[in-house]
Amino acid sequence: PFVPWGLYGMVGEWNFYHHGEDVGKIPDEHWYMADYLNNRGTYHETPQFPLRAVNVTKDNYVWGPLENWVKGALQLNGKNQYAVLTDADMNKPYVYTDNKQKKTVSGDKLKNPEIHTSNFLIEICFKSAVGQGRSILVEKMGRAGYSLTLNAKGGVTLTVKERDREVKLESALKVNDARWHHVIAEADRQAKTMTIYLDGRKNAVGRGLGSESLANLLDLYIGGSPKGNCLNGAIEFVRICQGTLKDARTTIEELFHWQFHGPQYHDFTGRKPTGLRRDAGALEFVR
């Protein structure tokens, strides 16, 4: 199975297979060791943020490039299909027990895809139809917020908006070519820079904004919205983090090699599986 390279401050991680009994529910698999994870026996009760897939059926789930055990990509029609995490579900206060006392965590203490003053990173593996433009990839945008979109030129654009200021960074290359692409877009709020990485390489760098809160009351949309800008294509993987690659003490080369050339493709000696399954976990039998 696909196991993504660990990053700093993961607050949302979605592999696009459905819940099983509910084809409209896409599980969240993020892990953030927040202060309120103080009891291993209650980890399953801590906040998770599943997506709700709108207007889809089981036939919208297709094979993607990262798994061979489940149809782990969501095919979207470019018209009325998308995934959403409501602001209410995202920001629902969490009540937990600490030393026999009830405590409540909310606002910026609740680690979720609401970005307040932290650095952040958006990661997506997707493909679009040839010539597709002006589509939402990942967006939580109101009077302030963030978005990653497919632009009219066929590239991707990272937008960060404070109440009175907005900055944009466009990729230097097009990605609307019906091929799978891996994109990481990050904002370093302290350095006031933004960076786009495309298919394992740094692609664009630009000016960013400072540490004013990006929080807003709008829902998080992936692949489109009720107002349109829906993607004609497929999404395999999305991750949102409250930190950059530098915060995670890693590089795009290290992450990309693991995720697209890692142990799911070769054993520990570099051999590719010769049958339907690897013979013994990390080792491939050689006659």
DAFEN-V352545 format. One record per pair of residues at least 12 apart in sequence whose ideal C-beta (glycine too) atoms are under 8 Angstrom apart, sorted by the first residue. I is the first residue (numbers start at 0). GAP is how many residues later the second one is. D is the distance in Angstrom with one decimal. If there is no record, write none. Layout:
((I	GAP	D) (I	GAP	D))
This chain:
((0	66	6.2) (0	68	6.0) (0	263	7.1) (1	13	6.8) (1	64	4.0) (1	65	5.3) (1	70	7.5) (1	235	7.5) (1	257	7.4) (1	262	6.2) (2	261	7.8) (3	119	8.0) (3	233	7.2) (3	235	6.6) (3	254	8.0) (3	255	5.9) (4	245	6.7) (4	249	6.9) (4	250	4.3) (4	253	4.5) (4	254	5.9) (5	242	7.0) (6	114	6.8) (6	116	7.8) (6	232	7.1) (6	234	4.9) (6	236	6.8) (6	238	7.4) (6	241	4.5) (6	243	7.2) (6	248	7.7) (7	233	6.2) (7	234	7.6) (7	235	3.5) (7	236	7.5) (7	239	4.1) (7	240	3.9) (7	241	7.8) (8	23	6.3) (8	102	7.2) (8	109	7.0) (8	232	5.0) (8	233	3.6) (8	234	4.1) (8	238	7.0) (9	20	4.5) (9	21	6.1) (9	22	5.6) (9	229	6.4) (9	230	7.6) (9	231	5.1) (10	19	5.9) (10	21	5.9) (10	38	7.8) (10	100	5.2) (10	101	5.2) (10	102	5.3) (10	229	5.5) (10	230	6.5) (10	231	5.6) (11	16	6.0) (11	18	5.2) (11	37	5.4) (11	73	7.6) (11	100	7.2) (11	101	4.6) (11	208	7.9) (11	226	7.3) (11	227	6.6) (11	228	4.2) (12	15	6.4) (12	16	4.7) (12	17	4.1) (12	18	7.8) (12	225	7.6) (12	226	4.7) (12	227	7.8) (13	12	5.5) (13	13	7.4) (13	14	6.0) (13	15	7.2) (13	37	5.8) (13	69	7.8) (13	208	7.6) (13	223	7.1) (13	224	4.9) (13	225	7.5) (14	12	7.9) (14	14	6.6) (14	51	7.5) (14	52	7.2) (14	57	5.3) (14	221	7.7) (14	222	5.8) (15	45	7.2) (15	48	7.2) (15	56	5.7) (15	57	5.4) (15	58	4.1) (15	219	5.5) (15	220	6.1) (15	221	7.0) (15	222	7.8) (16	44	6.3) (16	50	7.7) (16	53	4.7) (16	54	6.3) (16	55	4.6) (17	35	7.2) (17	40	7.1) (17	43	6.0) (18	31	7.4) (22	30	7.2) (22	33	6.6) (22	34	6.3) (22	35	4.8) (22	37	8.0) (22	38	7.4) (23	28	5.8) (23	29	4.9) (23	30	7.4) (23	32	6.6) (24	25	5.4) (24	26	7.5) (24	27	6.6) (24	28	7.4) (25	24	6.0) (25	25	4.1) (25	26	7.7) (25	27	5.8) (25	48	7.4) (25	57	6.2) (26	21	7.6) (26	23	5.3) (27	20	4.6) (27	21	4.5) (27	22	5.0) (27	23	7.3) (29	18	7.3) (29	19	7.3) (29	209	7.5) (31	79	4.6) (33	12	7.7) (33	71	7.8) (33	77	4.8) (34	70	7.8) (34	74	7.8) (35	58	6.4) (35	60	5.1) (35	62	7.8) (35	67	7.4) (35	69	5.1) (37	58	7.2) (37	60	5.7) (38	57	7.8) (38	58	7.5) (41	54	6.9) (41	55	7.9) (44	51	7.7) (45	48	6.8) (45	50	7.6) (46	45	7.3) (46	47	5.2) (46	63	6.7) (46	64	7.8) (46	65	6.6) (48	36	5.4) (48	40	6.9) (48	41	5.9) (48	63	6.1) (48	64	6.6) (49	35	7.6) (50	32	4.1) (50	33	6.6) (50	34	5.5) (50	171	6.5) (51	31	6.7) (51	32	5.3) (51	33	7.3) (51	34	7.7) (52	21	6.5) (52	28	7.5) (52	29	7.8) (52	30	4.9) (53	26	7.4) (53	27	6.3) (53	28	5.5) (53	29	7.0) (53	30	6.3) (53	172	7.9) (54	25	5.0) (54	26	4.8) (55	18	6.9) (55	20	7.9) (55	25	5.5) (59	14	5.8) (59	15	5.0) (59	16	7.3) (59	21	6.9) (60	12	7.1) (60	13	6.1) (60	14	7.5) (61	12	7.6) (61	13	4.9) (61	172	6.3) (63	61	7.6) (63	116	7.7) (63	170	6.9) (63	172	3.9) (63	173	7.8) (64	60	7.2) (64	115	5.1) (64	171	6.3) (65	59	6.7) (65	170	5.6) (65	171	6.2) (65	193	7.4) (65	198	7.9) (71	164	6.4) (71	165	7.9) (72	161	4.7) (72	162	6.5) (72	163	4.4) (73	149	7.2) (73	160	6.3) (73	161	5.2) (74	158	7.7) (74	159	4.7) (75	147	5.0) (75	148	6.6) (75	154	6.3) (75	155	5.0) (75	156	6.7) (75	157	6.2) (75	158	6.7) (75	159	7.1) (76	153	7.3) (76	155	6.6) (77	51	6.9) (77	54	7.1) (77	57	7.4) (77	146	7.9) (77	152	5.2) (77	153	6.2) (77	154	2.8) (77	155	7.5) (78	151	5.9) (79	144	7.7) (79	150	6.6) (80	142	7.1) (80	143	6.6) (80	149	6.3) (81	54	7.3) (81	139	5.9) (81	140	6.5) (81	141	4.5) (81	142	3.2) (81	143	6.0) (81	144	8.0) (81	148	5.7) (81	149	7.6) (82	138	7.3) (82	139	4.4) (82	140	5.7) (82	152	7.9) (83	135	5.3) (83	136	6.8) (83	137	5.6) (83	138	7.4) (83	141	7.7) (84	28	6.9) (84	134	6.5) (84	135	4.2) (85	133	4.9) (85	134	7.9) (86	27	7.8) (86	129	7.7) (86	130	5.5) (86	131	6.2) (86	132	5.2) (86	133	7.5) (89	22	5.0) (89	23	6.2) (89	24	6.0) (89	129	8.0) (89	130	6.5) (90	15	7.1) (90	16	7.9) (90	19	6.7) (90	21	6.8) (90	23	6.2) (92	12	6.7) (92	13	4.0) (92	17	7.0) (93	12	7.4) (93	16	6.2) (107	105	7.7) (107	107	7.6) (110	131	6.8) (112	27	6.5) (112	107	5.4) (112	127	4.7) (113	26	7.2) (113	101	5.3) (113	102	8.0) (114	25	7.6) (114	30	7.7) (114	31	6.0) (114	98	8.0) (114	99	4.5) (114	100	7.0) (114	127	6.8) (115	97	4.7) (115	98	6.8) (115	99	5.3) (116	72	6.6) (116	94	4.3) (116	95	7.0) (116	96	5.5) (117	71	6.8) (117	124	4.3) (117	125	6.9) (118	67	7.2) (118	68	6.2) (118	69	5.4) (118	70	5.2) (118	71	7.1) (118	123	6.7) (118	124	5.2) (118	125	4.9) (118	128	6.0) (119	26	6.7) (119	66	6.9) (119	67	5.5) (119	69	7.9) (119	94	8.0) (119	120	7.0) (119	121	6.5) (119	122	5.7) (119	123	7.3) (119	124	7.8) (120	63	6.3) (120	64	7.2) (120	65	4.2) (120	66	7.7) (120	118	7.7) (120	119	7.2) (120	120	4.3) (120	122	6.4) (120	123	5.6) (120	124	7.0) (121	15	7.9) (121	16	5.1) (121	24	7.4) (121	26	4.9) (121	36	7.5) (121	61	7.9) (121	62	7.2) (121	63	4.9) (121	64	7.5) (121	116	7.7) (121	117	7.6) (121	118	5.8) (122	59	7.7) (122	60	7.2) (122	61	4.9) (122	114	7.3) (122	115	6.9) (122	116	4.2) (122	117	7.7) (122	118	7.6) (123	13	5.6) (123	14	6.2) (123	24	6.9) (123	58	7.6) (123	59	5.3) (123	111	6.8) (123	113	6.8) (123	114	5.0) (123	115	7.8) (124	55	6.4) (124	56	7.2) (124	57	5.0) (124	58	7.8) (124	110	7.4) (124	111	4.2) (124	112	4.3) (124	113	8.0) (125	54	7.3) (125	55	6.5) (125	57	7.6) (125	105	7.4) (125	107	6.1) (125	108	6.5) (125	109	4.7) (125	110	6.4) (126	51	6.1) (126	52	5.8) (126	53	4.8) (126	54	6.5) (126	106	5.1) (126	107	5.5) (127	22	6.0) (127	47	6.8) (127	48	4.7) (127	49	7.8) (127	50	7.1) (127	103	6.2) (127	104	6.4) (127	105	3.7) (128	47	7.2) (128	49	6.2) (128	103	4.2) (128	104	5.6) (129	46	6.5) (129	47	6.0) (129	48	5.0) (130	23	7.2) (130	45	5.9) (131	18	6.2) (131	22	7.4) (131	44	4.6) (131	99	7.0) (131	100	5.1) (131	101	6.3) (132	17	6.2) (132	18	6.5) (132	19	4.5) (132	20	7.2) (132	21	6.0) (132	43	6.5) (133	15	7.2) (133	16	6.8) (133	17	6.7) (133	18	5.4) (133	95	5.8) (134	14	6.4) (134	15	4.2) (134	88	7.7) (134	89	6.9) (134	94	5.5) (134	95	6.5) (134	96	4.2) (134	97	7.3) (134	98	7.7) (135	13	5.6) (135	14	8.0) (135	85	5.5) (135	86	7.4) (135	87	6.6) (135	88	5.4) (135	89	5.7) (135	93	4.7) (135	94	7.3) (135	95	6.9) (136	12	5.8) (136	13	6.1) (136	19	6.9) (136	46	7.7) (136	85	7.1) (136	86	7.1) (136	94	6.9) (136	98	7.9) (137	82	7.5) (137	83	7.6) (137	84	5.4) (137	100	6.1) (137	102	7.1) (138	81	7.3) (138	82	5.0) (138	83	7.8) (138	86	7.1) (139	76	6.7) (139	78	6.0) (139	79	7.2) (139	80	4.5) (139	81	7.4) (140	18	7.3) (140	20	6.4) (140	75	7.0) (140	77	6.2) (141	74	3.2) (141	75	5.9) (141	76	4.2) (142	18	7.6) (142	20	5.7) (142	73	6.1) (143	17	5.4) (143	18	5.4) (143	19	5.5) (143	68	7.6) (143	69	6.7) (143	70	4.8) (143	71	6.7) (143	72	5.3) (144	16	5.6) (144	69	5.3) (144	70	8.0) (144	71	4.7) (144	73	6.6) (145	12	7.6) (145	13	6.7) (145	14	5.4) (145	15	7.3) (145	41	7.3) (145	68	5.8) (146	12	4.7) (147	35	7.2) (147	37	5.1) (148	80	7.4) (149	25	7.2) (149	26	6.4) (149	81	6.8) (150	19	6.3) (152	17	7.3) (152	21	6.7) (153	20	3.7) (153	21	6.6) (153	22	3.8) (153	23	7.7) (154	15	5.5) (154	16	4.0) (154	17	7.3) (154	18	6.3) (154	19	5.4) (154	20	6.4) (155	14	7.3) (155	15	4.8) (155	19	6.2) (155	27	5.6) (155	29	7.0) (155	40	6.5) (155	42	7.6) (156	12	6.9) (156	13	5.0) (156	14	7.5) (157	27	4.1) (157	29	7.3) (157	36	5.6) (157	38	6.0) (159	27	5.5) (159	34	6.7) (159	48	6.3) (159	49	5.4) (159	54	6.8) (160	53	7.1) (161	47	5.6) (161	48	8.0) (161	50	4.5) (161	51	7.9) (161	52	6.9) (162	49	7.2) (164	44	6.0) (166	27	6.9) (166	39	7.2) (166	40	6.0) (166	41	6.0) (166	42	5.7) (167	38	7.9) (168	16	7.6) (168	25	4.5) (168	26	7.7) (168	27	6.0) (168	35	5.7) (168	36	7.6) (168	37	4.0) (168	39	7.9) (169	26	7.9) (169	34	6.5) (170	12	7.7) (170	25	5.0) (170	27	5.7) (170	32	5.1) (170	33	5.3) (171	31	5.4) (171	32	5.3) (172	25	6.0) (172	30	6.3) (174	23	7.1) (177	55	7.9) (179	56	7.0) (180	17	6.7) (180	18	5.9) (181	16	7.4) (181	17	5.5) (181	18	6.8) (181	74	6.7) (181	77	7.4) (181	78	7.0) (182	13	6.9) (182	14	7.0) (182	15	5.8) (183	12	7.4) (183	13	4.3) (183	61	7.2) (183	68	6.6) (183	71	7.7) (184	12	7.7) (185	58	4.6) (185	59	6.5) (186	21	5.2) (186	22	7.6) (186	57	7.7) (187	20	6.5) (187	56	5.3) (187	58	7.2) (188	19	6.9) (188	20	7.0) (188	21	6.1) (188	22	4.6) (189	21	7.0) (190	17	7.4) (191	15	6.5) (191	16	4.7) (191	17	6.3) (191	18	5.8) (192	12	6.4) (192	13	7.1) (192	14	6.8) (192	15	4.9) (193	12	5.2) (193	13	7.2) (193	14	4.3) (194	49	7.9) (196	48	8.0) (196	55	4.6) (198	57	7.6) (199	52	6.1) (199	53	6.6) (199	56	3.5) (199	57	7.7) (199	60	7.3) (200	51	6.9) (201	50	6.5) (221	13	6.7) (221	16	5.9) (222	12	5.6) (262	19	6.6) (266	15	5.6) (266	16	5.1) (266	17	4.4) (267	14	4.8) (267	15	6.6) (268	14	7.3) (268	15	7.5) (270	13	4.3) (270	15	6.9) (271	12	7.3))
